[in-house]
Amino acid sequence: MTISEFKNQVVAINQNGSASAVVYLVFKSGEDYAIRLMDVENESQSEIKGFYVNALLSWISQVEEAHDANLEFPKLSVADDRNSPGWEYDLELSEDLQFLSDINCNGEQTKFSQDRDDISKLYGYVAVVGTSTDKMLLFKKHMPVNTFAPNKLCLFNDGTRFKRFTKTIIRFDAKCDLVFWGENILIKKLEVLEKYLGFHDVITREAVQSADSPGLNTLLDGVAKIKEWIETDVSFARKLVRVQRSSPVLGRVGADKVISFIRSRSKFSSKIRIVQTDEGEKISIQSKKSAALLLKILNDDFLKSELTDLDYESKAKDRMDDGTPDSSSAHEG
């Protein structure tokens, strides 16, 4: 999905007089989720819509500053470590995100009742903006600090006197953590996805499959250690998935050429061990540092300047067309 497509959809919802907004409270107990519809007074409906749409438009402006508006959102599975204001989720849907599909498909939900539901157990909330056939779901993880409960000393001004407020207040934030639209999920805060929404399990399963891929096993003398690090380091797991999905080297460049490249530079050969096996020469990974270095090599992060003949490490490999007259430099991988 391109950034401009998403922006056009938000603008269309904003201009649609029939579009409205409702909010669902999400409660979590153990592994179970409970969804409750907030019964909000009619006068506040239009304010809620504007509250969230304006925040979305502001976010889109940040995305446009970081990326070309005609380009697609960066895919989460192949995103590098550079900061981005947003990603498109392109992995399997974790069980902890299933409640979004439930809300999307089943608009009618049980209304919240203070006699039955404990607001102190609030896990997050979902604002649904749009129409019944064309809508966006905005999820925000709720933090306890944003609940003002009667057991806290909350005072409000009434003329010249301050009085204690004895009801529970929830402070909402228009800056959501992710957006669910149709079959698309856009991520704004990756740390929320990693900590609370089951991303660790999803990326771990994906990384294990990557470790078992023919391309990696052709190159490596065993992947047991790789799998150990996958289980304990989500960042390492993400980098492995990225290499498996988008590497310009793995499965495209022969193992002998990769090994020759490693031997040609002492920075690599001193840290990455080459061993002789019954299947020929392979790479033996003994430490996470050497594994991280190998992933950089497979991601083609080491480039040589044609102008200065110097080697560089670069995560950004924006391709240039041959013969571009205003190119200030050129690199080859």
N, C-alpha and C positions, 0 to 999 in steps of 0.2 A: 504494500500500500504506500502510495506516495504521500509526502507531507502536504502537498497542495490538495489532494483528494480529501484528506482528513479535514483540512481547514475549510474547504467548501462545504463539507457536511455540517460542521459546527455552525458556520454562518447561516446555512439553510435552516437549521433548527432554531437559531436565534431569531430569524426573520419570520418563522412560521407562527402565526397567531394562534394556531391550534395546539402548539407544543406546550407542554407543562413539565412539572418536575415533582417527583415523589421521593421520599427517603425511606429506606429500609434499615433497620437495626440488625446487626449480626451478632448473635451470641454463640459462644463456643464452650462446650463442656467436654473435656477429654478429646475424643476425635469427632464428636457430633456437633453439628451446627444447627442453630434455630434462627429462623428469619422472622422478623416482626415488622409489620408496616406501621410507620408513624402516622398517626391521625393529626394532620396539621390544618390549622384554620385556613379557610379559603383565601383570606386577605394576604396570606404569606406565600401562596403558591407561586405567583409571578416573581416575587423577590428571590425565592429559592432558585428558580430557573436562571434569572440574571446573575445571581451569586456564582453559580457554577459555570455558566457559559462564558462569562467575562474572564474567569480564571483560566478556562481552556484556551481562549483566544490569546491571553497573555503568555501562556505556556507555548503555544504554537509560534509566537513571535520569537521566543528564545530558541526553539528548534530551527526556525528559518535562519537565524543568525549563525547557527552552528553548521547547518547543512543547506545545500541547494534545495529550494522548495519543490523543484521538480523531481528530486531524487526520492527514493524510498527511505522509510525509517531504517536505521541500522538494525540488522537482524541480531537478536540477542545471542544466538548460538555461535556467531562468528565475530561478535564485537570484540575489538581489542581493548586494551586498558586505558585508552584515552577517555577523558570525561565526555559524556554526551548528555544532553537534557532529556533524551528519550530513546527507547528501543522498541522494536516490534518483537513480541514473544513468539518464537517459532519452534518451540519444543512441545512435547506432549503435555496435556493439561494435567496438572497435579490434582490430587484429591482435595487439597486445601483451596483450590480455585473453583471447585464444582458448584459452590453456592451461587456463583455468578451466572452460570447456565440455568440454575434452578429459578433464580429471580427473573432472568430474561424470558424464560419459557412460561413461567407461572406468575403472572403479574399479581394475581389475587393471593394475598398472604394473610395470616392471622394478625390482627392488630395488636400492638403493644398494650399491655395492661400492667400497671404497677402492682396489682394484687397477685399476678402470676409470675411476672418477669422481674428479675433482679438487675437493675440498671448498673450496679457495680460490676457485673460480669460482662459488660459490653466489650466485644472483641473488635468491632469495626462498624462502619456504616456504608451504605451504597446509595448514591443519589442517581435516580433514573431520569434522564432529561430527554424530551422528545415526544413522539407520539407512540401509539400502540404498535405501529408497523415500522417505525423508524426511530430508534432510540439509542442512547449511549448510557452505559453504566459506569459510574465513577466510584471506585472503592478507596476508602481511607482507613488505615489501621488506627483504631482509637487508643490513645494513651491515657492511663489513669489520671495524669496531671490535668487533663481537660474535662474531668468530671468534678463539679463542685457539689459536694454532698452535705447534708445537714450536720454531719459530725465534724465538719470543718467550720471555722469561724469566718463566714462570708457576710460582709456588711454591705448594705446599699443605702444610697442617699435618698432621704425623703424630706425635702425642704432644707431646714437647717440641722436636721438630726439624722444620724446613721442608725439603721436598724439591722438586726440580724435576719438573714434570709434563711428560711427553714425548709426550702424545697430543693430537690436535686436539679442541677443545671448541667447540660451537656454543651460544651463549646465546639462548634463545627468549624472545619477548616476546608475552604474551597480548593486548596492545593492537594488534590487527590494523589494517591500512590500509583494507581493504574487505571486505564480506561478500557472497557469491554465494549466493542462495537461490532455487531454481526458475528463473524467468525474471527475477528481480529482482537488482539490484546496488546495495548501499548503500555509500556512500563515507564514510569517516571522516577521511582525511587527503587533502585535495585536492591538496596540493603533490606527493605521491607519484604521484598520477594524472597530473599535468601534466609531471613530470620524467621518469618512467620507464615509463609505461604507454600511450603513444601518444595521450594526450588532445589534445595540440597539433595533430596531424594531423586528428583527428576534428573538433575545434571550428573549425579553419581551413576545412575543406570545408563545414561547416554555415554558417559566416559568409559564405563566397563565394556560396552559394546565397541567403542572406538579402540580400546586396548586389544580387543580380540580381532580387529580387522586384519585382512590379509596383507594390506600394505605395510602396517606397522610390524607384523610378525615376520615379514620377509626381511625387514631391516634389523630387527632386534633379536638378541639371543635371550629370549624369555621376557615375559612381561609381569612376572609375579610382584616385583617391587613397585612397578607402575600402578598395579591395582591396589596395593597397600596405601600408597599416597593418595589415590583417588578417594578412598574411604575417609581420609582424615583432613583433606585440604580441598575445599570447594573451588578455590582459585585455580589450583593445579588442574582439577577436573575440567573446569571451564576452558582452560588453555588447550587441553588435550582434545576436547570436543571441537574447538575452533580449528585446530590443525586437521582433524579428520574431515571436517566439512568443507574447508576452504583452502587447504594447503596447496600452493602451486608446485610443491615438491613431492609430497607423499603420493605414490601411485602414478606420478608423472615423470619423475626422474629416477633412473635406475639406482639400485642400492650401491653399486660399485662407484657411481659418480658422486653419490653423497659421501661415501667413505673417503674417496679421493679428495673431496673438498675439505673434509675434516682434517686429513693428514697434511694438507697444504698450508695450514695455519696453526702455529704452535699454541695460540690461545685456545683452540679447540682440541687439538690432539693431546694436550697436557691434561685435559679434564674429561675427555670422552675416550673410553677404552675400546679398542678394536681387537676382536678375538677370532681365532680360526675355529670353525665348526665343521661338521660333516657336510653341511650345506654351503660351505664357503665362508668368507669373512662376514662377520656381523658386528653390530654394536652391542657392547655389554654395559648396561646402566647400573652403577653401583651407588649413586647418591642422588638426592633430589636436585642438587645444584647442577649435576651433569645432565639430568633429565630435563630441567628447565632450559639449559643451554641447547639441548637437542631440539626441543620444541621450537625455539627461536630459529634454529637452522631450517627446520621443516616448514616454518612459516615464512621463510625467505626474508628474515629481518635484517640480514647483513648484505649491504649493497656497496658497490664500488663506483665512485665518481669517474665518469669518462674525462672530465676536465682536469681533475687534480690527481687521479689515480690513487686516491685515498679510500680506505674502507670505512664504512659507517654502519651504525646500527639504527634502523629506522622501522617503526611500526606503521608509519603512514607510507603507503606505496600507491599513491594516486597515479594511475597510468597516464602517460602523455602520448598523443598521436605522433607518429613519425613525421618529421618535417614541420612541426609547429614552430612558426617564426619567432614567437615571443617567449619561448622556454628559456629560463635563465640557467638551468642546469639539467643534466640528464643522468639517470642512474640505470645500471643494469643489475639484475639479481643474480 
